[in-house]
Amino acid sequence: MDAELAELATAHGVATWYEDWHRERKDVADESVVGVLGLLGVDATSPSAIREELSAVREREALGLMPGTVVVREGASRDLPGPATITLEDGATREVRDIPADLPLGWHRLHVGEQDVTLVVVPAELPEPPQTWGWMLQLYALHSERSWGIGDLGDLREFLTVSGHPGLVLLNPLHAITPTLPVATSPYSPSSRRFANPLYLRIADTDEYRRADPDVRAAIDRLKPAPTADGLIDYSAVWQAKRAALDLLWPMAGEVDLESDPGLTDFARFCALAERHGPNWTEWPEELRRPDSPAVREFHSDRIAYHAWLQRLLGAQLEAANDAARAGGMPVGVVHDLAVGIDPNGADGWLLQDVLAAGVHTGAPPDAFNQLGQDWGLAAWRPDQLIATGYAAYRDMLRRIFQHAGGLRVDHVAGLWRLWWVPPGMGPAEGTYVHYDPEAMLGILALEASRAGAVVIGEDLGTVQPAVTETLERMNMLGSAVLYFTREWTEEDQPFVPAEEYKRNALASVSTHDLPTAAGFLTGEQVRVRAELGQLAGPVEEERRNARRDRDALVAVLEGDGLIAPGASDDEIIVAMHEFLARTPCRFVTASLYDVLGELAQPNLPGTMNEYPNWRMPLAASLEQIAEDPRVRTVAAILAERKAPK
């Protein structure tokens, strides 16, 4: 690569090479680097443009200016270029010559020379999480006599009381949809990560329903969707039914406050505009494509108040679930899941467009399972704009989630260090990494978590840099330990790691939503399904042999630990898997209903869209049946009896 292009890329945090999944150096094509720089507003399309951009970089460096945001750990100091004034979060001021080590945690302002900079003091670490156990729950898949075709927040509240006194329940993302038809099914491609999904409302648990006349309640009750012919969740039908019910209750909502929370009002305005102009804001009339435009500010509709009201209903029901967790003595409670990005055409794509990279698709480079790379189609933060704006949008997102969370799982936590950006018009293998400031991204996450008294779990599976795992460990944020993957990969036979050698600071589980269930792993179901869909990279019989080998290796470990006898049934092996995890020192050990109930189909099959019913499969058992299932009680008792390591 041209030396000046490489220098320009480095100055803007754009990788010109990376280690691939073989741990071998992979150089990035010039076209990819130029394309990603363009997404950052940097023109690298010609030698003269590169030289001009480099000149601008050097001029800024020569001025010695502070960045727009300075992040320091609690107890640390930092030199300043001259005398400065610090305005603390509480309004007090201090005259300083450097950033002192005794500043309190929080969001402050630093005035140095002509600059006014955001100063964030963050914790060096979070408190040690407790040792406990819990459930991983795909909430949409839960169903009861009272829910309407999809698991809801009423089901969650009831599950907390009938699932064996867990210490935590880890949910799928409950992020907001764009409230139009058809409804997107993937919880990992949301319209907004700052607000919640109204599909999870339980209509009968609203104050408005309780106050309604009997004939109104009867009309609402008749809206409950009938079971679908194929047994799958019909998100659009559920939303149509719940929207009709909410429309009947809307006249009883009373006055809705649109002044106290401008961010909520802006989101509600997006929803109202989307109902009128469609879900993709890039296709709206030109004058509506910016949230601060005169046409948007002049747009008035009672639907703005309506959508703000929905979010307040969701807040009340989320808090009711938290109340149930506290009443049950759960040491952690409800743990939410943070998707790695958002649908660029949705609410946050419109509202936060000034801090997002227009046109980028995030994804992943080629690896053993996805040899063409991955394009997730998700928008990404612009690291330079986060710094310039004091990370305000990132902070606001975290604060809103932590309002109703005892913890947060961060999907693809390595994305707080770097994300794979794919420029427009290029394939997923033609992207490159863009780097973020982990001191800021992790520090702000720790600050907001500490203020909420919440734990943080990072999904650090797959190929991640050592710094990711090491930093999570240092900050008392938990990593992830999946039974299938916790193996000695450097040894020839890739043996499973003994239970006692698992990491202490980790959440342990048998599987995840993207992997085979326990029963699927034992029967080779993933090979059958992927072969049927033409997803296998190698011969079917070879994949079957590999699956049998993995099963045999795990069974041998369980037999060697005395957890099963030779010839054990699959049901006995599944219980033993959880007994094995119960012997690990991991702070959190979790079970999934898919595993415990012997479900064969995994919730999501990566690499598929319509070929597989991703996110649409309800659990075979109802909540009422789950509450009485001896398998659930057995595993709950095993995990509840764990003892802390000596």
C-alpha positions as a printed NumPy array, in Angstrom:
array([[  0.   ,   0.   ,   0.   ],
       [  1.106,   3.542,  -0.744],
       [  2.861,   4.906,   2.358],
       [  0.807,   8.115,   2.456],
       [ -2.479,   6.233,   2.171],
       [ -1.358,   3.917,   4.985],
       [ -0.399,   6.906,   7.143],
       [ -3.757,   8.569,   6.517],
       [ -5.617,   5.354,   7.344],
       [ -3.681,   4.932,  10.593],
       [ -4.428,   8.527,  11.578],
       [ -8.152,   7.795,  11.302],
       [ -8.106,   4.364,  12.946],
       [ -8.623,   2.4  ,   9.728],
       [ -6.756,  -0.91 ,   9.543],
       [ -4.578,  -1.595,   6.499],
       [ -4.052,  -5.228,   7.576],
       [ -5.372,  -7.658,  10.177],
       [ -4.885, -11.22 ,  11.392],
       [ -7.359, -13.588,   9.771],
       [ -8.916, -16.655,  11.394],
       [ -5.748, -18.638,  10.624],
       [ -3.806, -16.009,  12.666],
       [ -2.075, -15.002,   9.456],
       [ -1.543, -11.449,   8.2  ],
       [ -4.129, -10.324,   5.659],
       [ -3.45 ,  -7.079,   3.816],
       [ -6.467,  -4.902,   3.027],
       [ -6.948,  -3.737,  -0.542],
       [ -6.427,  -0.051,  -1.263],
       [-10.004,   0.204,  -2.571],
       [-11.396,  -0.975,   0.748],
       [ -9.301,   1.481,   2.748],
       [-10.272,   4.343,   0.447],
       [-13.948,   3.352,   0.704],
       [-13.915,   3.213,   4.509],
       [-12.037,   6.509,   4.767],
       [-14.762,   8.009,   2.615],
       [-17.362,   6.826,   5.149],
       [-15.419,   8.847,   7.734],
       [-15.578,  11.943,   5.559],
       [-11.956,  11.608,   4.44 ],
       [-11.205,  11.939,   0.726],
       [ -8.524,   9.446,  -0.308],
       [ -9.606,   9.007,  -3.924],
       [ -6.442,  10.504,  -5.453],
       [ -2.814,  11.14 ,  -4.478],
       [ -3.454,  14.877,  -4.257],
       [ -6.518,  14.342,  -2.048],
       [ -4.517,  12.046,   0.235],
       [ -1.761,  14.638,   0.586],
       [ -4.315,  17.359,   1.367],
       [ -5.989,  15.222,   4.029],
       [ -2.62 ,  14.32 ,   5.553],
       [ -1.711,  17.992,   5.667],
       [ -4.907,  18.696,   7.608],
       [ -4.073,  15.9  ,  10.071],
       [ -0.574,  17.305,  10.647],
       [ -1.905,  20.834,  11.102],
       [ -4.297,  19.647,  13.817],
       [ -1.487,  17.77 ,  15.532],
       [  0.748,  20.845,  15.402],
       [ -1.912,  22.944,  17.116],
       [ -1.766,  20.599,  20.111],
       [ -5.528,  20.738,  20.639],
       [ -7.327,  18.477,  23.073],
       [ -9.75 ,  15.914,  21.617],
       [-13.454,  16.659,  21.992],
       [-13.702,  14.107,  24.819],
       [-11.15 ,  13.173,  27.456],
       [-11.696,   9.966,  29.429],
       [ -9.659,   9.231,  32.552],
       [ -9.916,   6.413,  35.055],
       [-10.835,   7.225,  38.627],
       [ -7.69 ,   8.005,  40.592],
       [ -5.623,   8.855,  37.506],
       [ -4.257,  12.245,  36.498],
       [ -3.412,  13.693,  33.1  ],
       [ -1.243,  16.558,  31.872],
       [ -2.887,  19.556,  30.232],
       [ -1.412,  22.03 ,  27.74 ],
       [ -2.113,  24.949,  30.078],
       [ -4.235,  26.275,  32.95 ],
       [ -7.808,  25.033,  32.855],
       [-11.155,  25.138,  34.617],
       [-13.091,  21.977,  35.366],
       [-16.838,  22.283,  35.859],
       [-17.973,  19.23 ,  37.748],
       [-21.23 ,  17.428,  37.095],
       [-22.734,  19.024,  40.215],
       [-21.862,  22.526,  38.992],
       [-18.825,  23.131,  41.217],
       [-15.686,  24.457,  39.515],
       [-11.979,  23.866,  40.033],
       [ -8.99 ,  25.774,  38.645],
       [ -6.263,  23.31 ,  37.675],
       [ -3.001,  22.937,  35.778],
       [ -3.53 ,  19.233,  35.117],
       [ -6.426,  16.836,  35.53 ],
       [ -6.188,  15.908,  39.228],
       [ -6.449,  12.352,  40.508],
       [ -9.188,  13.131,  43.045],
       [-12.009,  13.99 ,  40.639],
       [-15.306,  12.212,  41.3  ],
       [-16.789,   9.753,  38.83 ],
       [-19.039,  11.426,  36.31 ],
       [-19.544,  13.711,  33.346],
       [-17.688,  16.992,  33.681],
       [-16.578,  19.885,  31.44 ],
       [-12.97 ,  20.904,  30.851],
       [-12.27 ,  24.481,  29.72 ],
       [ -8.697,  24.851,  28.488],
       [ -7.63 ,  27.763,  26.3  ],
       [-10.383,  28.32 ,  23.739],
       [-11.619,  24.747,  24.024],
       [-14.605,  23.351,  25.91 ],
       [-14.137,  19.596,  26.227],
       [-16.196,  16.739,  27.706],
       [-14.301,  15.185,  30.616],
       [-15.485,  11.76 ,  31.778],
       [-14.092,  10.123,  34.917],
       [-14.816,   6.405,  34.756],
       [-14.347,   3.485,  37.163],
       [-11.196,   1.422,  36.843],
       [-13.366,  -1.62 ,  37.486],
       [-16.848,  -2.681,  38.49 ],
       [-17.599,  -4.438,  41.778],
       [-17.122,  -8.2  ,  41.62 ],
       [-20.358,  -9.801,  40.407],
       [-21.949, -12.323,  42.757],
       [-21.822, -16.032,  42.094],
       [-25.246, -17.126,  40.958],
       [-27.166, -19.039,  38.312],
       [-29.972, -18.252,  35.948],
       [-31.854, -18.81 ,  32.72 ],
       [-31.184, -17.659,  29.173],
       [-34.608, -16.845,  27.78 ],
       [-35.764, -15.974,  24.279],
       [-38.787, -14.068,  25.552],
       [-40.703, -14.109,  22.264],
       [-40.673, -17.952,  22.391],
       [-42.35 , -18.114,  25.789],
       [-46.142, -18.375,  25.732],
       [-48.968, -18.801,  28.19 ],
       [-52.745, -18.776,  28.368],
       [-52.621, -15.003,  28.806],
       [-50.137, -13.996,  26.082],
       [-51.09 , -13.116,  22.506],
       [-49.074, -15.266,  20.122],
       [-45.702, -14.137,  21.493],
       [-44.012, -14.144,  24.886],
       [-44.579, -10.859,  26.699],
       [-43.49 ,  -8.955,  29.785],
       [-46.298, -10.523,  31.788],
       [-44.902, -13.94 ,  30.898],
       [-41.456, -12.746,  31.982],
       [-42.745, -11.57 ,  35.342],
       [-44.502, -14.896,  35.93 ],
       [-41.483, -16.908,  34.733],
       [-39.338, -15.244,  37.392],
       [-41.591, -16.718,  40.07 ],
       [-41.924, -20.289,  38.743],
       [-38.431, -21.079,  37.416],
       [-36.666, -22.276,  40.557],
       [-35.529, -19.008,  42.19 ],
       [-32.789, -18.046,  39.695],
       [-30.374, -15.223,  40.388],
       [-30.69 , -13.802,  36.888],
       [-32.649, -14.146,  33.664],
       [-30.819, -13.165,  30.468],
       [-33.177, -12.032,  27.694],
       [-32.892, -11.598,  23.955],
       [-32.741,  -7.912,  22.89 ],
       [-36.048,  -6.138,  23.546],
       [-35.099,  -3.19 ,  21.335],
       [-37.727,  -1.166,  19.482],
       [-39.161,  -2.013,  16.08 ],
       [-40.406,   0.448,  13.498],
       [-44.174,   0.12 ,  14.127],
       [-45.18 ,  -0.619,  10.532],
       [-45.952,  -3.77 ,   8.572],
       [-44.391,  -6.196,   7.966],
       [-42.657,  -6.405,  11.341],
       [-38.992,  -7.411,  11.264],
       [-38.35 , -10.575,  13.277],
       [-34.665, -10.374,  14.182],
       [-34.068,  -8.847,  17.622],
       [-30.512,  -8.092,  16.501],
       [-31.503,  -5.655,  13.735],
       [-33.604,  -3.141,  15.67 ],
       [-34.988,   0.245,  14.727],
       [-33.702,   1.698,  17.993],
       [-31.607,   0.322,  20.826],
       [-32.736,   3.15 ,  23.127],
       [-36.386,   2.179,  23.357],
       [-38.396,  -1.026,  23.746],
       [-40.518,  -3.22 ,  21.514],
       [-44.299,  -2.775,  21.998],
       [-44.92 ,  -6.354,  20.853],
       [-43.817,  -7.358,  24.36 ],
       [-46.61 ,  -5.374,  26.052],
       [-49.243,  -7.374,  27.881],
       [-52.417,  -5.471,  27.092],
       [-54.366,  -6.791,  30.076],
       [-51.694,  -5.534,  32.495],
       [-52.125,  -1.862,  31.547],
       [-53.989,   0.519,  33.842],
       [-56.063,   1.591,  30.865],
       [-57.34 ,  -1.945,  30.31 ],
       [-58.187,  -2.316,  33.986],
       [-60.145,   0.964,  33.911],
       [-61.942,   0.215,  30.654],
       [-65.643,  -0.585,  30.496],
       [-66.499,  -4.295,  30.31 ],
       [-67.608,  -4.006,  26.672],
       [-64.278,  -2.416,  25.71 ],
       [-62.35 ,  -5.135,  27.531],
       [-64.468,  -7.776,  25.802],
       [-63.764,  -6.201,  22.404],
       [-60.055,  -6.197,  23.203],
       [-60.111,  -9.798,  24.39 ],
       [-61.615, -10.834,  21.054],
       [-58.566,  -9.405,  19.264],
       [-56.265, -12.107,  20.653],
       [-54.663, -13.798,  17.605],
       [-55.546, -17.397,  16.875],
       [-52.701, -19.942,  16.708],
       [-50.977, -19.919,  13.333],
       [-51.424, -22.844,  10.955],
       [-47.685, -23.573,  10.87 ],
       [-47.197, -23.086,  14.603],
       [-44.707, -20.246,  14.086],
       [-44.847, -16.754,  15.579],
       [-46.466, -14.23 ,  13.219],
       [-44.967, -10.931,  14.383],
       [-47.07 ,  -8.86 ,  12.005],
       [-50.333, -10.487,  13.119],
       [-49.365,  -9.959,  16.766],
       [-48.627,  -6.283,  16.152],
       [-51.861,  -5.784,  14.218],
       [-53.842,  -7.265,  17.103],
       [-52.01 ,  -5.385,  19.845],
       [-52.097,  -2.106,  17.906],
       [-55.882,  -2.463,  17.48 ],
       [-56.232,  -3.124,  21.206],
       [-54.019,  -0.19 ,  22.118],
       [-55.987,   2.06 ,  19.768],
       [-59.123,   1.158,  21.743],
       [-57.369,   2.027,  25.014],
       [-55.725,   5.207,  23.731],
       [-58.691,   7.471,  24.57 ],
       [-58.252,   6.493,  28.231],
       [-54.535,   7.361,  28.33 ],
       [-55.052,  10.94 ,  29.46 ],
       [-52.569,  13.705,  28.773],
       [-49.119,  12.482,  27.698],
       [-46.087,  14.536,  28.75 ],
       [-44.021,  15.381,  25.653],
       [-41.782,  17.971,  27.302],
       [-39.817,  16.158,  29.998],
       [-38.05 ,  13.671,  27.704],
       [-37.148,  15.215,  24.32 ],
       [-35.38 ,  12.022,  23.224],
       [-38.534,   9.982,  23.717],
       [-40.591,  12.598,  21.899],
       [-38.191,  12.527,  18.953],
       [-38.465,   8.733,  18.785],
       [-42.263,   8.942,  18.969],
       [-42.215,  11.502,  16.167],
       [-40.241,   9.066,  14.014],
       [-42.84 ,   6.369,  14.675],
       [-45.667,   8.724,  13.697],
       [-43.866,   9.744,  10.508],
       [-43.094,   6.116,   9.668],
       [-46.786,   5.247,   9.941],
       [-47.505,   7.947,   7.389],
       [-44.503,   7.703,   5.031],
       [-43.194,   4.155,   5.453],
       [-40.478,   2.458,   7.548],
       [-37.425,   3.629,   5.563],
       [-36.668,   7.28 ,   6.323],
       [-34.246,   7.513,   3.385],
       [-37.318,   7.211,   1.127],
       [-39.345,   9.899,   2.891],
       [-39.878,  13.315,   1.272],
       [-36.584,  15.185,   1.218],
       [-37.694,  17.791,   3.75 ],
       [-38.358,  15.075,   6.365],
       [-35.045,  13.255,   6.176],
       [-33.431,  15.215,   8.993],
       [-34.977,  15.234,  12.481],
       [-34.021,  18.888,  12.989],
       [-35.571,  20.169,   9.744],
       [-38.337,  22.804,   9.879],
       [-40.794,  20.388,   8.238],
       [-40.204,  17.792,  10.94 ],
       [-40.506,  20.335,  13.75 ],
       [-43.753,  21.582,  12.245],
       [-45.197,  18.062,  12.018],
       [-47.964,  17.592,  14.577],
       [-50.014,  14.467,  15.175],
       [-51.632,  12.81 ,  18.172],
       [-49.713,   9.703,  17.088],
       [-46.577,  11.292,  18.578],
       [-48.205,  11.251,  21.998],
       [-49.533,   7.758,  21.261],
       [-46.082,   6.28 ,  20.655],
       [-44.644,   8.085,  23.671],
       [-47.48 ,   6.522,  25.692],
       [-46.532,   3.039,  24.42 ],
       [-42.998,   3.515,  25.678],
       [-44.279,   4.603,  29.085],
       [-46.432,   1.455,  29.23 ],
       [-43.358,  -0.608,  28.373],
       [-41.355,   1.161,  31.064],
       [-43.998,   0.322,  33.649],
       [-44.095,  -3.355,  32.659],
       [-40.312,  -3.629,  32.529],
       [-40.161,  -2.142,  35.999],
       [-42.838,  -4.582,  37.199],
       [-40.547,  -7.418,  36.082],
       [-37.679,  -5.813,  37.996],
       [-39.925,  -5.484,  41.053],
       [-40.679,  -9.204,  40.821],
       [-36.944,  -9.936,  40.596],
       [-36.23 ,  -7.831,  43.667],
       [-39.15 ,  -9.348,  45.571],
       [-37.764, -12.799,  44.781],
       [-34.354, -11.854,  46.174],
       [-32.572, -12.229,  42.824],
       [-28.996, -10.922,  43.275],
       [-28.779,  -9.767,  39.63 ],
       [-32.3  ,  -9.822,  38.185],
       [-33.24 ,  -9.139,  34.584],
       [-30.262,  -8.915,  32.209],
       [-30.869,  -7.27 ,  28.849],
       [-28.982,  -7.924,  25.619],
       [-27.436,  -5.092,  23.585],
       [-27.429,  -5.712,  19.839],
       [-24.203,  -4.75 ,  18.073],
       [-25.923,  -2.246,  15.779],
       [-29.16 ,  -0.916,  14.327],
       [-31.109,  -0.992,  11.089],
       [-29.769,   2.078,   9.252],
       [-33.255,   2.774,   7.854],
       [-34.896,   2.851,  11.297],
       [-35.418,   5.331,  14.102],
       [-31.847,   5.597,  15.38 ],
       [-30.551,   5.704,  11.808],
       [-32.654,   8.859,  11.355],
       [-32.238,  10.449,  14.776],
       [-28.511,   9.741,  15.228],
       [-27.384,  10.103,  11.623],
       [-24.781,  12.737,  12.522],
       [-22.831,  10.229,  14.65 ],
       [-23.323,   7.242,  12.322],
       [-21.355,   6.358,   9.193],
       [-23.786,   6.836,   6.316],
       [-23.831,   3.831,   4.007],
       [-21.631,   1.496,   6.022],
       [-22.591,  -2.106,   6.713],
       [-20.956,  -3.758,   9.69 ],
       [-20.066,  -7.426,   9.605],
       [-17.143,  -9.792,   9.971],
       [-14.217, -10.936,   7.826],
       [-14.072, -14.483,   6.421],
       [-13.658, -17.229,   9.011],
       [-14.003, -21.001,   9.304],
       [-17.801, -20.875,   9.413],
       [-18.406, -17.988,   6.99 ],
       [-15.715, -18.192,   4.345],
       [-17.14 , -15.29 ,   2.323],
       [-17.311, -13.006,   5.341],
       [-20.473, -11.559,   6.873],
       [-22.479,  -8.44 ,   6.1  ],
       [-24.894,  -7.797,   8.969],
       [-26.426,  -4.77 ,   7.277],
       [-26.147,  -2.75 ,  10.497],
       [-25.144,   0.877,  10.963],
       [-22.038,   1.804,  12.973],
       [-20.976,   4.66 ,  15.204],
       [-18.437,   7.049,  13.685],
       [-15.647,   7.072,  16.265],
       [-14.602,  10.622,  15.375],
       [-18.135,  11.939,  15.853],
       [-18.549,  10.116,  19.16 ],
       [-15.433,  11.92 ,  20.408],
       [-16.577,  15.283,  19.027],
       [-20.021,  14.998,  20.663],
       [-18.883,  13.755,  24.058],
       [-20.224,  10.233,  23.457],
       [-23.665,  11.654,  24.266],
       [-25.633,   9.263,  22.031],
       [-23.762,   6.228,  23.386],
       [-24.28 ,   7.403,  26.973],
       [-27.999,   8.036,  26.383],
       [-28.469,   4.557,  24.925],
       [-26.814,   2.898,  27.913],
       [-28.727,   4.99 ,  30.444],
       [-32.083,   4.123,  28.928],
       [-31.319,   0.401,  28.949],
       [-29.946,   0.433,  32.493],
       [-33.134,   2.089,  33.772],
       [-34.783,  -1.334,  33.753],
       [-31.852,  -3.763,  33.871],
       [-29.904,  -5.572,  36.546],
       [-27.286,  -6.32 ,  33.928],
       [-26.37 ,  -5.972,  30.285],
       [-24.935,  -8.53 ,  27.881],
       [-23.006,  -6.809,  25.085],
       [-23.271,  -8.771,  21.857],
       [-19.942,  -8.931,  19.963],
       [-18.196,  -6.995,  22.726],
       [-15.028,  -6.855,  20.596],
       [-16.913,  -4.207,  18.611],
       [-16.115,  -1.75 ,  21.41 ],
       [-12.482,  -2.048,  20.233],
       [-12.962,  -2.4  ,  16.492],
       [-15.721,  -3.15 ,  13.978],
       [-15.55 ,  -4.606,  10.488],
       [-16.861,  -1.961,   8.069],
       [-17.951,  -2.88 ,   4.545],
       [-18.086,   0.088,   2.14 ],
       [-21.119,   0.496,  -0.149],
       [-21.004,  -1.694,  -3.235],
       [-18.396,  -4.085,  -1.847],
       [-18.738,  -7.655,  -0.615],
       [-18.354,  -8.573,   3.063],
       [-14.804,  -9.888,   2.529],
       [-13.786,  -6.503,   1.099],
       [-14.137,  -4.508,   4.304],
       [-11.643,  -3.589,   6.976],
       [-11.558,  -2.82 ,  10.681],
       [-12.243,   0.621,  12.107],
       [-10.893,   1.19 ,  15.599],
       [-12.671,   2.804,  18.524],
       [-11.242,   4.055,  21.815],
       [-11.773,   1.144,  24.24 ],
       [-10.861,   3.315,  27.234],
       [-13.867,   5.467,  26.36 ],
       [-16.264,   2.754,  25.171],
       [-15.564,   0.396,  28.098],
       [-15.117,   3.18 ,  30.626],
       [-18.454,   4.83 ,  29.832],
       [-20.138,   1.417,  29.89 ],
       [-18.626,   0.818,  33.345],
       [-19.672,   4.279,  34.567],
       [-23.3  ,   3.871,  33.559],
       [-23.413,   0.273,  34.82 ],
       [-21.967,   1.291,  38.192],
       [-24.526,   4.065,  38.545],
       [-27.298,   1.566,  37.857],
       [-25.798,  -1.098,  40.13 ],
       [-25.732,  -3.461,  37.149],
       [-23.385,  -6.188,  35.938],
       [-21.869,  -6.355,  32.445],
       [-21.327,  -9.495,  30.367],
       [-19.338,  -9.406,  27.144],
       [-19.985, -11.9  ,  24.347],
       [-16.337, -12.588,  23.508],
       [-16.742, -15.835,  21.584],
       [-14.862, -16.662,  18.409],
       [-11.664, -14.98 ,  17.274],
       [-11.08 , -12.   ,  19.556],
       [ -7.93 , -10.114,  20.395],
       [ -6.335, -11.011,  23.757],
       [ -6.854,  -7.404,  24.896],
       [-10.615,  -7.936,  24.823],
       [-10.619, -10.847,  27.257],
       [ -7.879,  -9.313,  29.415],
       [ -9.685,  -5.978,  29.747],
       [-13.02 ,  -7.595,  30.591],
       [-11.22 ,  -9.564,  33.293],
       [ -9.501,  -6.467,  34.69 ],
       [-12.746,  -4.495,  34.858],
       [-14.811,  -7.291,  36.459],
       [-16.947,  -7.56 ,  33.35 ],
       [-17.759, -11.176,  32.61 ],
       [-16.797, -12.954,  29.433],
       [-18.617, -15.913,  27.896],
       [-17.828, -19.614,  28.218],
       [-19.855, -21.961,  25.994],
       [-19.444, -25.658,  26.697],
       [-19.11 , -26.58 ,  23.019],
       [-16.287, -24.07 ,  22.468],
       [-14.351, -24.283,  25.723],
       [-11.66 , -26.586,  24.384],
       [ -7.903, -26.776,  24.069],
       [ -7.842, -25.621,  20.441],
       [ -4.042, -25.686,  20.226],
       [ -3.893, -29.428,  20.99 ],
       [ -4.359, -31.964,  18.212],
       [ -7.51 , -33.615,  19.588],
       [ -8.93 , -30.28 ,  20.819],
       [-10.077, -31.785,  24.139],
       [-12.747, -30.157,  26.276],
       [-11.351, -28.03 ,  29.082],
       [-11.894, -29.555,  32.55 ],
       [-14.616, -27.859,  34.572],
       [-12.217, -26.562,  37.207],
       [-10.152, -24.724,  34.563],
       [-12.97 , -22.494,  33.322],
       [-12.537, -18.751,  33.826],
       [-13.869, -17.307,  37.063],
       [-15.145, -14.1  ,  35.443],
       [-17.461, -15.66 ,  32.905],
       [-21.043, -16.575,  32.151],
       [-21.106, -20.289,  31.363],
       [-23.748, -21.964,  29.216],
       [-24.194, -25.13 ,  27.2  ],
       [-25.054, -23.279,  23.997],
       [-26.273, -19.944,  22.588],
       [-29.171, -18.889,  20.371],
       [-26.907, -19.186,  17.29 ],
       [-25.688, -22.721,  18.039],
       [-27.242, -26.182,  18.216],
       [-29.351, -26.924,  21.251],
       [-28.126, -29.644,  23.594],
       [-30.412, -32.223,  21.972],
       [-29.452, -30.945,  18.524],
       [-25.758, -31.31 ,  19.361],
       [-26.242, -34.872,  20.584],
       [-28.272, -35.985,  17.546],
       [-26.397, -34.047,  14.846],
       [-29.493, -32.   ,  14.037],
       [-27.396, -29.043,  12.897],
       [-25.751, -31.203,  10.225],
       [-29.11 , -32.466,   8.975],
       [-30.594, -28.967,   8.721],
       [-27.546, -27.366,   7.15 ],
       [-27.237, -30.211,   4.628],
       [-30.904, -29.815,   3.728],
       [-30.355, -26.098,   3.143],
       [-27.099, -26.548,   1.206],
       [-25.071, -24.763,   3.875],
       [-22.273, -27.253,   4.406],
       [-18.809, -26.381,   3.155],
       [-17.641, -30.011,   3.064],
       [-19.136, -33.436,   2.313],
       [-22.176, -34.337,   4.427],
       [-20.667, -37.565,   5.736],
       [-17.537, -35.753,   6.87 ],
       [-19.672, -33.24 ,   8.787],
       [-21.589, -36.115,  10.363],
       [-18.337, -37.767,  11.44 ],
       [-17.17 , -34.486,  12.968],
       [-20.457, -34.111,  14.841],
       [-20.252, -37.678,  16.175],
       [-16.637, -37.128,  17.195],
       [-17.579, -33.977,  19.134],
       [-20.458, -35.806,  20.835],
       [-18.238, -38.756,  21.75 ],
       [-15.557, -36.445,  23.143],
       [-18.047, -34.618,  25.362],
       [-19.675, -37.841,  26.533],
       [-16.225, -39.206,  27.43 ],
       [-15.549, -36.139,  29.593],
       [-18.894, -36.513,  31.381],
       [-18.267, -40.228,  31.948],
       [-14.753, -39.519,  33.176],
       [-16.113, -37.019,  35.695],
       [-18.61 , -39.594,  36.961],
       [-21.606, -37.575,  35.802],
       [-23.08 , -40.315,  33.593],
       [-22.709, -44.043,  33.187],
       [-21.845, -45.666,  29.83 ],
       [-24.902, -45.904,  27.619],
       [-26.64 , -42.925,  29.226],
       [-29.699, -41.546,  27.45 ],
       [-29.664, -38.136,  25.799],
       [-31.88 , -36.774,  28.596],
       [-29.337, -37.967,  31.167],
       [-26.465, -36.459,  29.162],
       [-28.23 , -33.081,  29.023],
       [-28.623, -33.054,  32.805],
       [-24.939, -34.02 ,  33.107],
       [-23.929, -31.098,  30.883],
       [-25.48 , -28.763,  33.435],
       [-23.888, -30.664,  36.319],
       [-20.544, -30.198,  34.563],
       [-21.111, -26.431,  34.295],
       [-22.184, -26.344,  37.946],
       [-18.674, -27.573,  38.839],
       [-16.958, -24.662,  37.08 ],
       [-15.783, -21.608,  39.018],
       [-17.696, -19.276,  36.654],
       [-19.552, -16.543,  38.499],
       [-22.661, -17.058,  36.387],
       [-23.902, -20.416,  35.115],
       [-27.   , -20.361,  32.94 ],
       [-29.392, -22.875,  31.46 ],
       [-31.576, -22.467,  28.385],
       [-35.116, -23.798,  28.166],
       [-34.263, -25.044,  24.669],
       [-31.634, -27.32 ,  26.203],
       [-33.461, -28.39 ,  29.34 ],
       [-36.697, -29.193,  27.503],
       [-34.898, -31.19 ,  24.803],
       [-35.8  , -28.912,  21.875],
       [-34.055, -29.932,  18.64 ],
       [-34.274, -26.697,  16.619],
       [-31.98 , -23.812,  17.468],
       [-33.593, -20.325,  17.557],
       [-31.377, -18.863,  14.829],
       [-29.343, -20.483,  12.064],
       [-26.636, -18.016,  10.954],
       [-26.341, -17.521,   7.22 ],
       [-30.057, -17.991,   6.565],
       [-32.93 , -15.604,   5.98 ],
       [-36.207, -17.09 ,   4.752],
       [-34.832, -20.627,   4.396],
       [-35.103, -21.185,   8.168],
       [-37.693, -19.834,  10.659],
       [-35.206, -17.717,  12.607],
       [-36.626, -16.086,  15.756],
       [-40.13 , -17.411,  14.952],
       [-40.241, -20.75 ,  16.77 ],
       [-42.146, -20.827,  20.066],
       [-41.14 , -23.289,  22.726],
       [-43.11 , -26.53 ,  22.498],
       [-44.117, -26.243,  26.166],
       [-46.278, -23.435,  27.532],
       [-45.292, -21.401,  30.578],
       [-47.83 , -23.365,  32.614],
       [-46.216, -26.642,  31.506],
       [-42.703, -25.322,  32.111],
       [-43.652, -24.453,  35.687],
       [-44.541, -28.118,  36.293],
       [-41.81 , -29.805,  34.23 ],
       [-39.536, -32.007,  36.377],
       [-36.599, -31.393,  34.015],
       [-36.753, -27.675,  34.778],
       [-36.866, -28.348,  38.522],
       [-33.975, -30.824,  38.283],
       [-31.605, -28.466,  36.473],
       [-32.642, -25.516,  38.653],
       [-31.792, -27.545,  41.767],
       [-28.409, -28.588,  40.35 ],
       [-27.396, -25.034,  39.529],
       [-28.812, -23.578,  42.741],
       [-26.613, -25.907,  44.829],
       [-23.349, -24.614,  43.374],
       [-20.694, -23.72 ,  45.893],
       [-18.218, -20.877,  45.545],
       [-14.663, -22.041,  44.709],
       [-12.2  , -22.119,  47.563]])
